[in-house]
Amino acid sequence: VTSSPDFEKLVTAVARPMLVVTTVAGTARAGCLVGFHCQCSIEPPQYAVWLSKANRTFEIAMLAETYALHFLDEGDLGLAELFGTVTGDDEDKFERCSWHPGAGGVPLLDGCTTRMQMSRIAMHDAGGDHVCFVLAPRAVDLADDVTPLESTELGDLSAGHAAEERRTRH
Ligand SMILES: Cc1cc2nc3c(=O)[nH]c(=O)nc-3n(C[C@H](O)[C@H](O)[C@H](O)COP(=O)(O)O)c2cc1C
């Protein structure tokens, strides 16, 4: 089954809060803007993010153990743009923002203090262009007064990698 205009219309009409997911494997750091994410268990607490098979972040995430989920605030359009439109294949995004290492060396963005540092529980590939990473929280930081940056407020950002690009080199 291929995507239909009505499916597209419905899923883009519904506002989704935006995340920046960062991760690290060895000395390789990666991160991208993510709109596909949600809590997926209460007890134990678990949170799922879906990463595109086209992204460099996916490649590093498969090798990684720690992840940071940054919940963007309405003032974080610059971070959304940096992590959503630039690919780490071309540029080091971490040279263009302020960050420090958290658990296991995972990059924590100084500009976004509502975040969770996570460990990986499972990965699930349902055959689509994104893969589900099920994560458990190790540490949670919640800033006061967060107004989530939502997908409907982003304007027209052009993703660093289109989802239909699949990686062929390995
Ligand atoms: C509005 C928007 C939502 C996005 N949602 C996701 C997502 O849920 N998962 C994902 O892996 N990539 C998503 N992307 C794409 C990546 O953020 C983008 O391709 C990024 O440049 C990839 O960088 P990388 O190659 O360094 O990983 C989204 C991009 C935009 C603009």
The ligand as a MOL file (V3000), in Angstrom:
LIG
                    3D

  0  0  0     0  0            999 V3000
M  V30 BEGIN CTAB
M  V30 COUNTS 31 33 0 0 0
M  V30 BEGIN ATOM
M  V30 1 C 9.6870 18.2760 10.3480 0
M  V30 2 C 10.6890 17.1670 10.2970 0
M  V30 3 C 10.4390 15.9800 10.9900 0
M  V30 4 C 11.3610 14.9260 10.9520 0
M  V30 5 N 11.0890 13.7690 11.6400 0
M  V30 6 C 12.0120 12.7640 11.6210 0
M  V30 7 C 11.7860 11.5700 12.3780 0
M  V30 8 O 10.7520 11.3940 13.0470 0
M  V30 9 N 12.7500 10.6270 12.3590 0
M  V30 10 C 13.9080 10.7740 11.6420 0
M  V30 11 O 14.7500 9.8810 11.6830 0
M  V30 12 N 14.1340 11.8810 10.8900 0
M  V30 13 C 13.2180 12.8780 10.8840 0
M  V30 14 N 13.4430 14.0050 10.1540 0
M  V30 15 C 14.6000 14.0640 9.2450 0
M  V30 16 C 15.9520 14.3780 9.8820 0
M  V30 17 O 15.8350 15.2220 11.0110 0
M  V30 18 C 16.8720 15.0390 8.8320 0
M  V30 19 O 16.8880 14.2850 7.6340 0
M  V30 20 C 18.3000 15.2320 9.3450 0
M  V30 21 O 18.9330 16.2120 8.5430 0
M  V30 22 C 19.1130 13.9340 9.3310 0
M  V30 23 O 20.3960 14.1910 9.8180 0
M  V30 24 P 21.4960 13.0310 9.9310 0
M  V30 25 O 21.7080 12.4900 8.5320 0
M  V30 26 O 22.7050 13.7560 10.4740 0
M  V30 27 O 20.9710 12.0020 10.8460 0
M  V30 28 C 12.5460 15.0740 10.2030 0
M  V30 29 C 12.8170 16.2800 9.5350 0
M  V30 30 C 11.9100 17.3200 9.5650 0
M  V30 31 C 12.2300 18.6080 8.8400 0
M  V30 END ATOM
M  V30 BEGIN BOND
M  V30 1 1 1 2
M  V30 2 1 2 3
M  V30 3 2 2 30
M  V30 4 2 3 4
M  V30 5 1 4 5
M  V30 6 1 4 28
M  V30 7 2 5 6
M  V30 8 1 6 7
M  V30 9 1 6 13
M  V30 10 2 7 8
M  V30 11 1 7 9
M  V30 12 1 9 10
M  V30 13 2 10 11
M  V30 14 1 10 12
M  V30 15 2 12 13
M  V30 16 1 13 14
M  V30 17 1 14 15
M  V30 18 1 14 28
M  V30 19 1 15 16
M  V30 20 1 16 17
M  V30 21 1 16 18
M  V30 22 1 18 19
M  V30 23 1 18 20
M  V30 24 1 20 21
M  V30 25 1 20 22
M  V30 26 1 22 23
M  V30 27 1 23 24
M  V30 28 2 24 25
M  V30 29 1 24 26
M  V30 30 1 24 27
M  V30 31 2 28 29
M  V30 32 1 29 30
M  V30 33 1 30 31
M  V30 END BOND
M  V30 END CTAB
M  END
